Every structure is written in C-alpha cells, then in structure tokens.
Amino acid sequence: MVKKIYLVLGAIPVIAALLLVTPLLLKNEIPTSAANYTDHVEIEYTKHQLKKISNGITERVGAQKTEILYIKNDGDTKYSVTDQGYLKPDVRSKMDDAKLNKIKALIKETGFIAIPSESFKIMDNATEYQKSNVKVTLNGQVNQVHWPQQNVTTGFIPPIITMVETELDLIMSEFSE
C-alpha cells in the first residue's frame, strides 16, 4: 500500500516536467529571445531567375528576373525588381519589430554567419533555374552565401540556408503581391 503512494507521488514531478518540456521540444521556431537589442544586423537577399541562352557555339546564362530585398538594422526595407531587363520602382517599407527580431534570432541562433561560402555546381542540363544569394552582416562580421535551387545541383544545400531562404521569401512575397 505504501509503495503505491510513493509511486504516485514520484510520478507527479515527472508528469509536470513532461508538461513543461513538451511544448519546447515540439516548437520548430527559433526563439526570438536570441535576438539582442544590441545586435546590429543588415541583410541583403537576392533572387535571380536564370535562363541558359544558346547562340550556336557559345552559351551564356542571363537573368530573366532579379529581386533584391535589403533589410537594415532598424527595420527599414527596400525591395527592388528587374524584370526582363526593366527596373521597376523600388518599394520601401518598415518591418515590424516582431518580424525583425525573428530574422535576427534565426541568423544568430542557427550560426548562419559561420557557414562557409562554398560553391554549388550547376548541372549541365539545367536551362532555367533560380539562384539565390544572402549577404549578412552581424555585429561587423560579414558572410555571403550563394546557392541554386536544390533540383539543379548535385550538392546538398544545408537546412540552415533553406530556413533563412524561406523566411526571407515570406517577407519578399509581401512586396511582390
């Protein structure tokens, strides 16, 4: 009889601990607490829609569309588009603090600034594809990473890069609508 009471009393802290830890383990977002107000972050994200053009003997790759998103530390954003060689007017906006802190935390927590700037080889049979570039300045440290979309390279694009790309694409989509 006494052993059952000890068992029940011992199970209570275990259940309480599981209830506290479960949301933290299942949450797939980066906590914004990683963003410090003293951090200085500037991000320049470029997305090129490229097409291989053959002129008989020679081939060249030309940009059909280029989108550039520039985010300053204070949340000022600038979005530029060049489509078929024509520059469209820039769109300027102010990002709210929640989104800015989310991006800062993502860059800081994932170690994005420490990713080596490696080159991804494009497959020979790729004719139309997207190539992206992110230049991040975090507290004076600069890192620039270039990568193509996954289906035109045999290299593995790290999930850290795709996480940052997804977040920046969401911000960029607000301007392109």
N, C-alpha and C positions, 0 to 999 in steps of 0.2 A: 504494500500500500504506500509506504513512504517513498519507494523508488519511483512510482508513477508521478508523485508530486514533484520530485526532483527533476524528472524528465520533462514535465510540463513547464516548470519554472526555468529550466535550461533552454527550452525551445523558444520562449518569449523573446530573449535578446537576439537569437538567430533570425527569427521572423522579422523583427524590427529592422535588423541590419539589411536583410534582403529587400525589404520595402524601401529603404533609403538608397541602396546601391542600384537597384534595377533601373530606374529612370536614367541614371548616369551612364550605365552600360549600353542601354538601348538608344540613347540620343546620338544621332550621327552628325550633329552640327558641332562646329568648333565653338567653344565658349567665348563670348565677347569679352570676358574678363581678362583675356590675354592681351587685349589692346590697352596700352598705357597712354594716358593723355600726353605724356612727354615724347612719345614716338613720333617721328617725322617720316611719313610715307608719301611717296609720289609714284604713280603707276601710269605707264603708257602701254596700252594694249592695241595691237594692230592685227587686223584680219584681212588677208588677201585671198580673193577668189582667182585662181590662176588657170591659164589655159595654154597648152603647148601648141605653138603655131609652126607648121612646117612650110618652108619656102623651097621645096625641092631638095637641095643638097643640105641646107642648114636648117636647124630648128632653134626656136627661141621660146621662152616662156614669158607670157605677158599677163598683166593683171587686168581682169575684167572689171573687178570692183575691189576697192580698198576702203576699209573702215578703220578709223583711229579713235580711240577713247582715251582721253587724258584726265586723270584724277589727281587733283592737288591735295595736299595735307589737310586743308581747311574744308574740303568737300566740294570745291568748285570743279565742275566737269566741263569738258569740251568734247564734242563729237563731230568728226569730220568724215565726209564720204566723197570718194571719187568713183564715179560710175561711167564706164566706157570712155574714160579719158576726160570727163567733165566733172569739175569740182562743184559740189553743191554747197550752199551756205552752211557755215558752222552753226551747231546748236549748243548753246551754253545753258548750264543749269547748276543748281546747288543740291548736292546729295545730303539726305538727312543723316543725322549722327548715328542712328542705328545701323544703317547700311554701311556707312564708312567704318564704323567700329568692327562690323562683321568682316569686311575685307581686310582691315588691318590685322585682326586676330587670325584670319586664315593665312595670311602671308607670314605672320610671326610664328604661329604655333606649328605650322607644317614644315618649317625650315626651308621655305621656298628660296630664301636668299642664298642658301648654301648649295643649291642644285648646280651641278657642273654644266657649263654651257656646251653641250655636246651637239653634234650634227647628226641629223637623221637622213639617211639616204632615201631618195625618192625612187620608186620602181620605174623601170624603163617604159612600161606600158601605160603609165598614168598620163592621161591627156588633160583632164580637168580635175582640180583638187583645191583644197583650202590649206593655206599655210598661215600660222599664227606666230605672233611674237609678243612677249611681255618683257618690259623693262621696268624693274622695281628698284626704287631707292628707299632703303630703310635705314634711318639714322646714319646717313652718309655712306653706307655700303650699297653698291650697285651690282645688280645681276640682271643679265639679259638672256632669255631662253627663246629659241626658235624651234618650232615643230610643225610637221604636216599633220593632216588628219590621219588617223590610225590605219585606214584601209589602203594607203598608198606607200606605206613604208613597212619594211620587214622588222624594223627596230621596235622595241617596247617603249611606249610613252608612259612615264611614271604617273600613277594616280594623283600625285600632288599637283602635277601640271594640269591634268584634266579637271581637278576640283577648282583650281583658280580660274581656268578657262570657262567652266560652267557658270561661276558667279559673275564673271565679267561679261559673259554673253547675255545673262539676265539683265544686267544694267544697260548694256548696249541695245538690247531689244526694246527698252523703254523709249529710246530716241528714234529708232528706225520705224516705229509704228506710224 
